Amino acid sequence: MTSSLESRLADELRHEAERVGELPGLAERVVARAHVVRRRRALTAAAVSGLAVVVLFVAFVGGGLSNTSTLPPAHKTPHPSASATLSESLRQLPQGTPPDVDYIVGRQAHLGGSTHMLPSGWIVQRLLRAGDRWVVTAQVGDPEGREAVATVTKQGDVVVLGYAGAGLAVDPSGRYIAWGSASSDASPTYRLTEYDVTTNSVVAGRTLGQPARVVGWAKEGVIALNNAGSGGSPVVWDPQADTLTKVWGGSGAGPTFVAYSRSHHLWVLLDQKSGCGVVLSRVGGTVAAKGCTNRLKDPYTLTPLASFFADDHLLAVASVSMHSVRIFDAQLADTGDAHPIPAGTVALQIVPTTGVHLLVLVMGISDRSPHVLGCVGNGPCERLLDGSLGEQVVLAGP
């Protein structure tokens, strides 16, 4: 199963490859897609500049296991040296201080003001806060290429809860986490699992007939995407009642999932045919998408990267073709505001911080390394953190 970030890139790159014959002047694309649970994946890097340019690189992570807390606090960690191949568009950005959120760079986990080393060979895909600890999904680097779901304590202790994780979510209270998984035999069984971090036990599970990736936790339960390879049809799993409910109440699979607002209980979906955004206020609802002015679909993406912020009053949506993060209100009206994203980069993650501040994780094409940008208003973003070639950077998501 792919993580949320890698799944998004793999889906979009595969979609790009299918359109090579349709769009003139496109540069060569290199697309990698994991098709089996036990195949180990490395970091997929991509960038689109001009019409489109896509590059893939493989992340190598090494070192030994150490769970010490002797390194400096996360918010005081010095910047890694910028690559000599750092693009001019990135180099011109103002230099800021490291992001004031929990994050992981390679094996270094900057959590709660302390820094710990994760186990050797781990490539973290997702990072969330769950109560008094953190939970991650990570490729663990064993011969089977398994993906682990694990918790990390304030002391840096790592506890693996399960394997073959497909997505990850934490409930609003921070007590429960959920993930998708599949058995590794010839006829895999797909499951959703709910885990109680206070009692350290599995409290609910459901067997499915097809893969499902967990992407969030709504008022009604766990948000999961079926058919993850094609963008996903959103469903909600209620662990207590053990029921699955389609988010879209219309015929067929319906629009694909984009974002969910916990504060206002709003679902943002994308109608792939029209490219229009759809806002639902209840599970099972439908909204006409014809004639919209809020086209969220980008010519070079399958499903937009988006995140609610500013107390869920605004929605940030990455646009590859426009080299920006566009800002919409909660009803998908374009505010006209946008954060310019340097040419030659692609956005991998958008994380809200305080007020109207956003953190945007991008991948640079020239140095093939991750960079964290801090954005506010309409001016240029600051460059807060530069990862090295082969490093995975993951910010703690909402």
C-alpha positions in Angstrom: 0.0 0.0 0.0 1.2 3.4 -0.6 1.3 6.3 1.8 -0.8 9.3 1.3 2.1 11.4 -0.2 3.5 8.7 -2.3 0.1 7.5 -3.5 -0.7 11.1 -4.6 2.5 11.4 -6.6 2.3 7.9 -8.1 -1.3 8.5 -9.2 -0.6 11.9 -10.7 2.6 10.7 -12.4 0.8 7.7 -13.9 -2.0 9.9 -15.1 0.7 12.2 -16.7 2.3 9.2 -18.5 -1.1 8.2 -20.0 -1.4 11.7 -21.5 2.1 11.9 -23.1 0.6 11.3 -26.6 -2.0 14.0 -26.0 0.2 17.0 -25.0 2.9 18.3 -27.3 6.4 19.2 -26.1 6.2 17.2 -22.9 9.6 16.2 -21.5 10.4 12.6 -20.6 8.6 11.2 -17.5 9.8 8.5 -15.2 7.0 6.9 -13.4 7.2 4.3 -10.6 4.2 2.6 -9.0 4.2 -0.1 -6.3 1.7 -2.8 -7.3 2.2 -5.3 -4.4 2.2 -4.9 -0.6 5.6 -6.5 -0.1 7.5 -4.4 -2.6 9.6 -1.8 -0.9 9.1 1.7 -2.2 11.5 4.6 -2.0 10.7 8.3 -2.1 9.1 9.4 -5.4 10.2 12.9 -6.4 8.6 14.9 -9.1 8.5 18.4 -10.4 6.6 20.2 -13.2 8.0 23.3 -14.9 6.7 24.9 -18.0 4.4 22.2 -19.6 5.7 19.4 -17.4 8.9 17.8 -16.2 9.0 14.8 -13.9 11.9 13.2 -12.2 12.0 10.2 -10.0 14.7 9.5 -7.4 15.3 6.7 -4.8 15.9 7.5 -1.2 18.6 5.6 0.7 18.5 5.8 4.4 21.0 4.2 6.7 22.5 4.3 10.1 22.0 2.5 13.4 19.2 2.4 16.0 19.3 5.0 18.7 16.5 6.3 20.9 18.3 9.1 22.7 17.2 12.6 23.4 20.6 14.3 23.4 20.2 16.3 20.2 19.0 19.9 20.3 15.3 20.7 20.3 13.5 20.6 17.0 12.9 24.4 16.8 16.5 25.1 17.3 17.9 22.5 14.9 20.3 24.2 12.4 19.6 24.1 8.7 21.1 21.3 6.8 23.5 22.7 4.2 21.8 23.6 1.0 22.7 21.4 -2.0 25.2 22.9 -4.4 22.6 22.1 -7.1 19.8 24.1 -5.3 17.8 25.8 -8.0 18.0 29.6 -8.4 14.3 29.9 -7.7 14.7 28.2 -4.3 17.9 30.0 -3.5 16.3 33.4 -4.0 13.7 32.8 -1.3 14.3 34.5 2.1 15.8 32.1 4.7 13.7 31.5 7.7 14.0 29.4 10.9 13.1 25.7 11.0 9.4 24.9 11.1 7.7 25.2 14.5 5.9 21.9 14.1 6.9 18.3 14.7 8.7 16.8 11.7 11.0 14.1 10.5 14.1 14.5 8.3 15.5 11.2 7.3 15.8 9.2 10.5 15.8 12.3 12.7 12.4 12.8 14.4 12.0 16.3 15.8 9.1 15.7 18.2 7.9 17.9 21.1 11.1 19.9 21.3 13.4 16.9 21.4 15.2 15.0 18.6 15.4 11.2 18.4 16.8 8.8 15.9 14.4 6.3 14.3 15.4 2.7 13.6 17.9 2.1 10.8 16.4 1.7 7.3 13.1 3.4 8.2 11.6 5.8 5.6 8.6 7.6 7.3 5.6 8.3 5.1 3.1 9.8 7.6 3.4 11.6 11.0 0.5 12.4 13.3 0.2 13.4 17.0 -1.9 11.0 19.1 -2.4 12.1 22.7 0.9 12.1 24.5 2.8 10.4 21.7 3.2 10.3 17.9 2.2 7.7 15.3 3.9 7.0 12.0 3.7 4.8 9.0 7.1 3.9 7.6 8.9 1.5 5.2 11.0 -0.5 7.6 13.7 -1.7 5.2 13.4 -5.4 5.8 13.7 -7.9 2.9 9.9 -8.2 2.7 9.6 -4.4 2.2 6.9 -4.1 4.8 5.3 -0.9 5.9 4.9 -0.5 9.7 2.4 1.4 11.8 4.2 2.5 15.0 4.0 4.9 17.9 6.9 7.1 19.2 6.9 8.3 22.8 8.4 11.6 24.1 11.4 9.6 25.2 11.9 8.3 21.6 10.8 4.7 22.3 9.4 3.1 19.1 6.6 0.5 19.3 5.4 -1.2 16.2 1.6 -1.8 16.2 1.2 -3.6 12.9 2.4 -3.9 9.3 1.2 -3.2 5.8 -0.2 0.1 6.8 -2.3 1.9 4.2 -2.9 5.5 5.3 -3.3 6.7 8.9 -5.7 8.8 10.9 -6.2 10.0 14.5 -9.6 10.7 16.0 -10.4 14.2 17.3 -9.7 13.1 20.9 -6.3 11.8 20.1 -7.1 8.5 21.8 -7.8 6.3 18.7 -5.9 5.7 15.5 -6.9 3.9 12.4 -5.1 2.4 9.4 -5.7 0.1 6.4 -3.8 -3.1 5.8 -3.6 -6.2 3.6 -2.3 -9.7 4.3 0.8 -10.6 2.4 -0.3 -14.0 1.0 -1.3 -14.8 -2.6 -4.9 -13.9 -2.0 -4.6 -10.8 0.3 -7.3 -9.9 2.8 -7.9 -6.1 3.2 -8.7 -4.7 6.6 -9.4 -1.5 8.5 -8.1 -1.4 12.1 -8.9 0.9 15.0 -6.4 1.0 17.9 -6.7 2.6 21.3 -3.3 4.2 22.3 -4.4 4.5 26.0 -4.9 0.8 26.4 -2.4 -0.2 23.7 -4.9 -2.6 22.1 -6.9 -3.1 18.9 -10.5 -2.3 19.6 -12.2 -2.7 16.2 -11.6 -4.1 12.8 -13.4 -4.7 9.5 -12.5 -6.9 6.6 -13.0 -5.5 3.1 -13.3 -6.9 -0.4 -10.8 -4.4 -1.9 -7.9 -2.1 -0.8 -8.7 1.0 1.2 -6.5 3.8 2.3 -7.3 5.7 5.5 -7.0 9.5 5.0 -8.8 11.1 7.9 -11.3 10.9 10.8 -14.8 12.6 10.4 -17.6 13.1 12.9 -19.1 9.8 11.6 -15.9 7.8 11.7 -12.8 6.9 9.7 -12.5 8.3 6.2 -11.2 5.6 3.8 -10.7 5.6 0.0 -11.6 2.5 -2.0 -9.8 1.9 -5.3 -6.9 4.1 -4.1 -5.1 3.7 -7.4 -7.7 5.7 -9.3 -8.2 8.5 -6.8 -10.5 6.7 -4.5 -14.2 6.6 -3.7 -14.7 8.0 -0.2 -16.5 6.0 2.5 -16.8 6.4 6.3 -16.3 3.4 8.6 -18.0 3.7 12.0 -15.8 1.3 14.2 -18.5 1.1 16.9 -21.4 0.1 14.6 -19.0 -1.5 12.1 -20.8 0.1 9.2 -19.5 1.6 5.9 -21.3 4.6 4.4 -20.6 6.3 1.1 -19.9 9.9 1.4 -21.4 10.7 -2.0 -25.1 9.9 -2.2 -25.4 10.0 -5.9 -25.0 7.2 -8.4 -21.7 5.4 -9.0 -18.5 6.1 -7.1 -19.2 9.8 -7.1 -16.6 12.6 -6.9 -13.2 11.8 -5.4 -12.1 12.9 -1.9 -10.1 16.2 -1.5 -10.3 17.4 2.1 -12.4 17.3 5.2 -13.1 20.1 7.7 -13.5 18.9 11.3 -14.5 22.3 12.6 -17.3 22.9 10.1 -18.0 19.3 9.1 -17.6 20.0 5.4 -16.5 17.5 2.8 -14.7 18.8 -0.3 -14.8 16.4 -3.3 -13.8 16.7 -6.9 -15.9 15.8 -9.8 -13.4 14.4 -12.2 -15.5 14.9 -15.3 -16.1 18.6 -14.9 -13.1 19.4 -12.7 -15.4 21.2 -10.3 -15.2 21.1 -6.6 -18.2 19.9 -4.5 -18.9 20.8 -0.9 -21.1 18.5 1.2 -22.3 19.2 4.7 -23.5 15.7 5.4 -22.5 12.1 4.5 -24.7 10.9 1.6 -25.4 14.3 0.2 -25.2 15.4 -3.4 -24.5 18.7 -5.1 -24.7 19.7 -8.7 -21.3 20.4 -10.1 -22.2 21.8 -13.6 -21.2 25.3 -14.5 -19.0 25.9 -11.5 -16.3 28.6 -11.3 -14.3 26.8 -8.7 -12.3 24.4 -10.9 -10.0 22.6 -8.5 -8.7 20.1 -11.1 -5.3 21.0 -12.5 -4.3 19.8 -16.0 -1.3 18.0 -14.6 -2.8 16.4 -11.5 -5.4 13.6 -10.9 -6.6 14.8 -7.5 -5.5 18.1 -6.0 -3.3 18.4 -2.9 -5.4 20.5 -0.4 -5.7 21.4 3.2 -8.1 23.5 5.3 -6.5 26.2 7.4 -7.3 29.5 9.3 -9.7 27.6 11.6 -11.1 25.8 8.6 -12.4 29.0 7.0 -10.0 28.7 4.1 -8.8 25.9 1.8 -5.3 25.8 0.3 -5.0 24.0 -3.0 -1.7 23.3 -4.8 -1.7 24.1 -8.5 1.1 22.6 -10.6 0.3 24.5 -13.7 0.1 27.9 -11.9 3.1 27.3 -9.7 1.2 28.3 -6.7 -1.0 27.4 -3.7 -4.4 28.9 -4.4 -6.6 30.0 -1.6 -10.4 29.3 -1.6 -13.0 30.0 1.1 -14.9 27.1 2.7 -17.5 27.2 0.0 -14.8 27.0 -2.7 -15.1 30.6 -3.8 -11.6 31.7 -5.1 -10.3 34.5 -2.8 -7.8 35.7 -5.4 -4.9 35.0 -3.0 -2.2 32.6 -3.8 1.3 31.7 -2.5 3.9 31.5 -5.4 5.7 28.2 -5.4 9.2 28.2 -7.0 9.4 27.0 -10.6 10.9 23.5 -10.8 9.3 22.2 -7.7 6.2 20.2 -6.9 4.2 20.4 -3.6 4.0 17.2 -1.6 2.3 18.3 1.6 0.4 21.3 2.9 0.2 21.8 6.7 -1.6 24.7 8.5 0.1 26.3 11.5 -1.1 29.3 13.4 -3.5 31.9 11.9 -3.2 32.0 8.1 0.3 30.6 8.0 1.0 27.5 5.9 3.9 25.1 5.6 4.4 23.7 2.1 6.7 20.7 1.6 8.1 20.8 -2.0 10.5 18.7 -4.0 13.1 20.4 -6.0 13.9 19.0 -9.5 17.5 20.3 -9.8 18.7 19.1 -6.5 16.2 16.3 -6.1 15.8 17.2 -2.4 12.9 18.2 -0.2 12.4 21.7 1.1 9.9 23.2 3.6 8.5 26.6 2.8 6.7 28.9 5.2 4.0 31.0 3.5 1.7 33.8 4.6 -0.1 36.5 2.6 0.6 36.8 -1.1 4.3 37.5 -0.9 7.1 35.0 -1.5 7.4 32.1 0.9 10.4 31.6 3.1 12.7 28.6 2.9 12.6 27.1 6.3 14.3 23.7 5.9 16.4 22.0 3.2 16.6 18.3 3.1 19.5 16.5 1.5 19.5 14.2 -1.5 17.9 10.9 -0.6 16.2 12.2 2.6 12.5 12.0 3.3 11.0 15.0 5.0 7.5 14.6 6.6 5.6 17.3 8.6 3.2 16.4 11.3 -0.2 16.6 9.6 -3.5 17.9 11.0 
